[in-house]
Amino acid sequence: MMKKLKEASVLFFIQILSYSIWCINFRAVADTHYHTAAVSDFLIASIQFFVIRKIAHGQDQFHQWAGYALGSVVGSYVGIWISATFLGG
């Protein structure tokens, strides 16, 4: 049970970070902030590389999906707030 909670939590927090960066990236591209877009692209690619590896080496489990999906939703909220607060809009 603790292992499943840990796996779900890791994916949850990784996805919060990932989706936050995606939202920042969207605003950076829309506002033509080249450097912010480039840095966020690099971070997105790096994070997704490790997420793909983690999921590929794991078993398809409900708890992994739940952590991944819920982290994505929370990450979008966080990313929209960060990008609106710090990148303008």
C-alpha positions in Angstrom: 0.0 0.0 0.0 2.8 2.5 0.9 4.6 1.7 -2.4 1.5 2.4 -4.4 0.9 5.7 -2.5 4.6 6.7 -3.1 4.3 5.9 -6.8 1.1 7.8 -7.2 2.5 10.8 -5.2 5.7 10.9 -7.3 3.7 11.0 -10.5 1.3 13.5 -9.0 4.0 16.0 -8.1 6.0 15.4 -11.4 2.8 16.2 -13.3 2.1 19.3 -11.3 5.5 20.5 -12.2 5.2 19.4 -15.8 1.8 20.9 -16.5 2.8 24.1 -14.7 5.8 24.4 -17.1 3.5 23.7 -20.0 1.2 26.6 -19.1 4.2 28.9 -18.7 5.4 27.7 -22.1 2.1 28.4 -23.7 2.1 32.0 -22.5 5.7 32.5 -23.4 5.1 31.3 -26.9 2.0 33.5 -27.2 3.8 36.5 -25.9 7.0 35.8 -28.0 9.3 35.4 -24.9 11.9 33.3 -26.8 14.2 32.5 -23.8 11.4 31.5 -21.5 9.9 29.3 -24.2 13.3 27.7 -24.9 14.0 27.0 -21.2 10.5 25.7 -20.6 10.8 23.5 -23.7 14.0 22.0 -22.4 12.4 21.3 -19.0 9.3 19.8 -20.5 11.3 17.4 -22.7 13.5 16.4 -19.7 10.7 15.8 -17.4 8.7 13.8 -19.9 11.7 11.6 -20.7 11.9 10.6 -17.1 8.1 10.2 -16.8 8.0 7.9 -19.8 10.9 5.8 -18.4 9.1 5.6 -15.0 5.8 4.5 -16.5 7.5 2.1 -19.0 9.3 0.3 -16.2 6.2 0.2 -13.9 3.1 -1.9 -14.2 -0.1 -0.4 -15.5 -1.9 0.3 -12.3 -4.8 2.5 -11.3 -2.8 4.4 -8.7 -0.2 5.4 -11.3 -2.9 6.7 -13.6 -4.6 8.5 -10.8 -1.5 10.3 -9.7 -0.5 11.1 -13.2 -4.0 12.5 -14.2 -4.7 14.4 -11.0 -1.3 15.9 -11.0 -1.9 17.1 -14.6 -5.1 18.9 -13.5 -3.6 20.6 -10.5 -0.5 21.5 -12.6 -2.7 23.3 -15.1 -4.2 25.4 -12.3 -0.8 26.2 -10.8 0.7 26.9 -14.2 -2.0 29.3 -15.2 -1.7 31.2 -12.0 2.1 31.4 -12.2 2.1 32.5 -15.9 -0.6 35.1 -15.3 1.1 36.4 -12.1 4.7 36.5 -13.3 4.5 36.7 -17.1 1.7 39.2 -17.3 -1.8 39.0 -18.5 
